[in-house]
Amino acid sequence: MNRFDRCRGAALLTALFVLLAILIIGVSAAHTALNAEKSARNERDRHIAFQAAEAGLLDAERDIEGVADPASARAALFSSGSALGFADGCGRGPENLGLCAYLPSAPAWQAVDLAGDGGAITPYGRFTGAALPTGGGALPARAPRYVIELMPLARAGEDAGRRAANAYRITAIGFGVRDSTQVVLQSFYRKVAPGEGRLQ
């Protein structure tokens, strides 16, 4: 073997190492790009679920205010100072669906299956008539749902045992494009009786 054959062998070996390095860099770049795309898709899905949960909270507030039918039996359950219809473990009836009594030891939102299809969960628009498009594209897989929990409300100088006004804890769940992407949000809402000022 002469000197030129040895040089050609060394050049071939160097070229193979360079190609191997380029291949490793290319695979790593493709893997990084795929992970970034997956992360962006997951983040978009979470935002869709978050917005759906916010829509659920707003629907519950409209439910409390009796927007669809102020003269309905459902709207009467939210009258000032009333605790009627709010059941332990949440109501399941046609009028008190998703209305939960306050239990300090076991908050209702922890006891119910928010993502489940049945039980004591109020589907979006059930009592307000609102509609939310679902399925396909960038829309949530399912409509949000919520429960409304009656909370104690006593202001300074008032008898804590006498209910003069009502406050509610609303817990809503929203879904992303994938049903497995879920966001749960809570808000507190106080219905102001006619002629009563807002709580400062």
C-alpha positions as a LaTeX table, in Angstrom:
\begin{tabular}{lrrr}
\hline
Residue & $x$ (\AA) & $y$ (\AA) & $z$ (\AA) \\
\hline
Met1 & 0.00 & 0.00 & 0.00 \\
Asn2 & 1.49 & 3.32 & $-1.02$ \\
Arg3 & 1.16 & 6.78 & 0.50 \\
Phe4 & $-1.65$ & 7.90 & $-1.85$ \\
Asp5 & $-3.88$ & 4.95 & $-0.89$ \\
Arg6 & $-3.41$ & 5.82 & 2.79 \\
Cys7 & $-4.39$ & 9.48 & 2.12 \\
Arg8 & $-7.50$ & 8.42 & 0.23 \\
Gly9 & $-8.51$ & 6.18 & 3.16 \\
Ala10 & $-8.00$ & 9.03 & 5.64 \\
Ala11 & $-10.05$ & 11.44 & 3.47 \\
Leu12 & $-12.87$ & 8.87 & 3.26 \\
Leu13 & $-12.84$ & 8.36 & 7.03 \\
Thr14 & $-12.89$ & 12.14 & 7.63 \\
Ala15 & $-15.82$ & 12.58 & 5.20 \\
Leu16 & $-17.76$ & 9.82 & 6.99 \\
Phe17 & $-17.22$ & 11.51 & 10.37 \\
Val18 & $-18.38$ & 14.87 & 8.96 \\
Leu19 & $-21.50$ & 13.23 & 7.45 \\
Leu20 & $-22.23$ & 11.49 & 10.76 \\
Ala21 & $-21.94$ & 14.80 & 12.63 \\
Ile22 & $-24.29$ & 16.50 & 10.13 \\
Leu23 & $-26.78$ & 13.63 & 10.47 \\
Ile24 & $-26.76$ & 13.91 & 14.29 \\
Ile25 & $-27.27$ & 17.69 & 14.11 \\
Gly26 & $-30.14$ & 17.24 & 11.60 \\
Val27 & $-31.92$ & 14.63 & 13.74 \\
Ser28 & $-31.51$ & 16.81 & 16.83 \\
Ala29 & $-32.91$ & 19.88 & 15.01 \\
Ala30 & $-35.91$ & 17.87 & 13.74 \\
His31 & $-36.57$ & 16.52 & 17.24 \\
Thr32 & $-36.42$ & 20.05 & 18.72 \\
Ala33 & $-38.79$ & 21.38 & 16.04 \\
Leu34 & $-41.29$ & 18.57 & 16.65 \\
Asn35 & $-41.21$ & 19.16 & 20.41 \\
Ala36 & $-41.75$ & 22.89 & 19.92 \\
Glu37 & $-44.74$ & 22.23 & 17.64 \\
Lys38 & $-46.23$ & 19.77 & 20.15 \\
Ser39 & $-45.73$ & 22.27 & 22.98 \\
Ala40 & $-47.42$ & 25.04 & 20.96 \\
Arg41 & $-50.37$ & 22.74 & 20.16 \\
Asn42 & $-50.75$ & 21.82 & 23.84 \\
Glu43 & $-50.63$ & 25.48 & 24.88 \\
Arg44 & $-53.26$ & 26.42 & 22.30 \\
Asp45 & $-55.46$ & 23.57 & 23.54 \\
Arg46 & $-55.08$ & 24.78 & 27.13 \\
His47 & $-56.09$ & 28.32 & 26.10 \\
Ile48 & $-59.20$ & 26.97 & 24.38 \\
Ala49 & $-60.12$ & 25.03 & 27.55 \\
Phe50 & $-59.47$ & 28.15 & 29.67 \\
Gln51 & $-61.75$ & 30.28 & 27.50 \\
Ala52 & $-64.44$ & 27.58 & 27.61 \\
Ala53 & $-64.23$ & 27.50 & 31.44 \\
Glu54 & $-64.59$ & 31.31 & 31.52 \\
Ala55 & $-67.67$ & 30.98 & 29.30 \\
Gly56 & $-69.02$ & 28.45 & 31.83 \\
Leu57 & $-68.54$ & 30.95 & 34.67 \\
Leu58 & $-70.40$ & 33.65 & 32.74 \\
Asp59 & $-73.22$ & 31.26 & 31.90 \\
Ala60 & $-73.57$ & 30.41 & 35.61 \\
Glu61 & $-73.76$ & 34.13 & 36.47 \\
Arg62 & $-76.51$ & 34.57 & 33.89 \\
Asp63 & $-78.24$ & 31.53 & 35.40 \\
Ile64 & $-78.11$ & 33.14 & 38.87 \\
Glu65 & $-79.54$ & 36.39 & 37.51 \\
Gly66 & $-82.38$ & 34.50 & 35.76 \\
Val67 & $-81.60$ & 36.13 & 32.43 \\
Ala68 & $-83.52$ & 33.62 & 30.28 \\
Asp69 & $-86.73$ & 33.61 & 32.35 \\
Pro70 & $-86.88$ & 35.72 & 35.54 \\
Ala71 & $-90.28$ & 34.20 & 36.41 \\
Ser72 & $-89.06$ & 30.58 & 36.22 \\
Ala73 & $-88.85$ & 28.20 & 39.17 \\
Arg74 & $-85.07$ & 28.11 & 38.66 \\
Ala75 & $-84.78$ & 31.90 & 39.01 \\
Ala76 & $-86.86$ & 31.77 & 42.22 \\
Leu77 & $-84.21$ & 29.54 & 43.81 \\
Phe78 & $-81.76$ & 32.45 & 43.61 \\
Ser79 & $-83.99$ & 34.94 & 45.42 \\
Ser80 & $-82.26$ & 36.98 & 48.11 \\
Gly81 & $-81.84$ & 35.16 & 51.41 \\
Ser82 & $-83.24$ & 31.86 & 50.09 \\
Ala83 & $-81.49$ & 28.51 & 50.48 \\
Leu84 & $-84.24$ & 26.47 & 48.80 \\
Gly85 & $-83.09$ & 24.02 & 46.15 \\
Phe86 & $-79.48$ & 23.89 & 47.29 \\
Ala87 & $-78.95$ & 20.24 & 48.20 \\
Asp88 & $-76.20$ & 18.36 & 50.01 \\
Gly89 & $-74.13$ & 16.68 & 47.30 \\
Cys90 & $-75.71$ & 19.00 & 44.67 \\
Gly91 & $-79.20$ & 18.95 & 43.20 \\
Arg92 & $-80.12$ & 16.58 & 40.41 \\
Gly93 & $-83.70$ & 17.66 & 39.74 \\
Pro94 & $-84.98$ & 19.54 & 36.69 \\
Glu95 & $-84.98$ & 22.88 & 38.55 \\
Asn96 & $-82.09$ & 22.54 & 41.02 \\
Leu97 & $-79.56$ & 20.76 & 38.80 \\
Gly98 & $-76.04$ & 21.68 & 39.92 \\
Leu99 & $-77.11$ & 23.69 & 42.97 \\
Cys100 & $-75.05$ & 22.67 & 45.99 \\
Ala101 & $-75.41$ & 23.38 & 49.70 \\
Tyr102 & $-72.39$ & 24.76 & 51.54 \\
Leu103 & $-70.54$ & 22.13 & 53.55 \\
Pro104 & $-67.28$ & 23.46 & 55.07 \\
Ser105 & $-65.87$ & 19.95 & 55.51 \\
Ala106 & $-66.53$ & 18.83 & 51.92 \\
Pro107 & $-66.74$ & 21.56 & 49.26 \\
Ala108 & $-69.13$ & 20.50 & 46.50 \\
Trp109 & $-66.69$ & 21.15 & 43.69 \\
Gln110 & $-64.36$ & 18.52 & 45.14 \\
Ala111 & $-67.12$ & 15.95 & 45.64 \\
Val112 & $-68.68$ & 16.00 & 42.15 \\
Asp113 & $-67.27$ & 14.65 & 38.89 \\
Leu114 & $-67.02$ & 17.88 & 36.90 \\
Ala115 & $-65.87$ & 16.13 & 33.72 \\
Gly116 & $-68.56$ & 13.42 & 33.93 \\
Asp117 & $-71.59$ & 13.41 & 31.65 \\
Gly118 & $-74.30$ & 12.85 & 34.22 \\
Gly119 & $-75.05$ & 13.63 & 37.81 \\
Ala120 & $-75.30$ & 17.02 & 39.39 \\
Ile121 & $-73.47$ & 19.13 & 36.81 \\
Thr122 & $-75.22$ & 21.93 & 34.91 \\
Pro123 & $-74.40$ & 21.87 & 31.18 \\
Tyr124 & $-73.67$ & 25.18 & 29.46 \\
Gly125 & $-76.84$ & 26.92 & 28.32 \\
Arg126 & $-79.26$ & 24.55 & 30.08 \\
Phe127 & $-81.02$ & 27.37 & 31.96 \\
Thr128 & $-79.89$ & 30.39 & 29.93 \\
Gly129 & $-80.51$ & 29.21 & 26.39 \\
Ala130 & $-76.95$ & 30.15 & 25.41 \\
Ala131 & $-75.16$ & 28.09 & 22.77 \\
Leu132 & $-71.45$ & 27.42 & 22.37 \\
Pro133 & $-70.15$ & 25.73 & 19.22 \\
Thr134 & $-68.12$ & 22.59 & 19.91 \\
Gly135 & $-66.15$ & 19.96 & 18.02 \\
Gly136 & $-63.83$ & 20.32 & 15.06 \\
Gly137 & $-61.09$ & 22.79 & 14.25 \\
Ala138 & $-60.16$ & 25.10 & 17.10 \\
Leu139 & $-63.39$ & 24.54 & 19.03 \\
Pro140 & $-63.74$ & 22.82 & 22.40 \\
Ala141 & $-64.49$ & 19.09 & 22.26 \\
Arg142 & $-67.41$ & 19.54 & 24.68 \\
Ala143 & $-69.41$ & 22.41 & 26.12 \\
Pro144 & $-68.38$ & 23.63 & 29.59 \\
Arg145 & $-70.37$ & 22.74 & 32.70 \\
Tyr146 & $-70.61$ & 24.11 & 36.21 \\
Val147 & $-71.91$ & 23.80 & 39.76 \\
Ile148 & $-73.15$ & 26.65 & 41.96 \\
Glu149 & $-72.49$ & 26.42 & 45.67 \\
Leu150 & $-74.43$ & 28.57 & 48.15 \\
Met151 & $-71.96$ & 30.37 & 50.44 \\
Pro152 & $-72.58$ & 32.02 & 53.81 \\
Leu153 & $-72.62$ & 35.81 & 53.64 \\
Ala154 & $-72.71$ & 37.94 & 56.77 \\
Arg155 & $-71.59$ & 41.54 & 56.82 \\
Ala156 & $-70.29$ & 43.40 & 59.83 \\
Gly157 & $-73.00$ & 43.96 & 62.43 \\
Glu158 & $-75.37$ & 41.35 & 60.94 \\
Asp159 & $-76.58$ & 38.17 & 62.60 \\
Ala160 & $-74.53$ & 35.34 & 61.04 \\
Gly161 & $-77.41$ & 32.89 & 61.57 \\
Arg162 & $-79.87$ & 34.99 & 59.55 \\
Arg163 & $-79.38$ & 34.95 & 55.78 \\
Ala164 & $-80.06$ & 38.41 & 54.34 \\
Ala165 & $-78.28$ & 37.99 & 51.02 \\
Asn166 & $-76.67$ & 35.23 & 49.02 \\
Ala167 & $-73.18$ & 34.71 & 47.70 \\
Tyr168 & $-72.27$ & 31.84 & 45.42 \\
Arg169 & $-69.11$ & 29.94 & 44.59 \\
Ile170 & $-69.20$ & 28.92 & 40.93 \\
Thr171 & $-66.92$ & 26.15 & 39.71 \\
Ala172 & $-66.74$ & 25.60 & 35.96 \\
Ile173 & $-64.80$ & 23.17 & 33.80 \\
Gly174 & $-63.84$ & 23.84 & 30.19 \\
Phe175 & $-62.48$ & 21.42 & 27.61 \\
Gly176 & $-59.92$ & 21.89 & 24.89 \\
Val177 & $-59.90$ & 20.51 & 21.37 \\
Arg178 & $-58.96$ & 17.22 & 22.99 \\
Asp179 & $-61.39$ & 16.04 & 25.64 \\
Ser180 & $-58.45$ & 15.25 & 27.93 \\
Thr181 & $-57.41$ & 18.92 & 28.11 \\
Gln182 & $-59.39$ & 20.40 & 30.97 \\
Val183 & $-59.27$ & 23.68 & 32.90 \\
Val184 & $-61.25$ & 24.29 & 36.11 \\
Leu185 & $-61.96$ & 27.87 & 37.21 \\
Gln186 & $-63.78$ & 29.30 & 40.20 \\
Ser187 & $-65.37$ & 32.62 & 40.94 \\
Phe188 & $-67.47$ & 34.11 & 43.71 \\
Tyr189 & $-70.65$ & 35.92 & 42.77 \\
Arg190 & $-73.08$ & 37.94 & 44.86 \\
Lys191 & $-76.53$ & 38.62 & 43.56 \\
Val192 & $-77.64$ & 42.08 & 44.53 \\
Ala193 & $-81.31$ & 42.36 & 45.49 \\
Pro194 & $-83.36$ & 45.12 & 43.83 \\
Gly195 & $-82.87$ & 48.38 & 45.71 \\
Glu196 & $-79.75$ & 47.12 & 47.47 \\
Gly197 & $-76.36$ & 48.71 & 46.88 \\
Arg198 & $-73.29$ & 46.75 & 45.82 \\
Leu199 & $-71.08$ & 45.32 & 48.57 \\
Gln200 & $-68.04$ & 47.54 & 49.00 \\
\hline
\end{tabular}
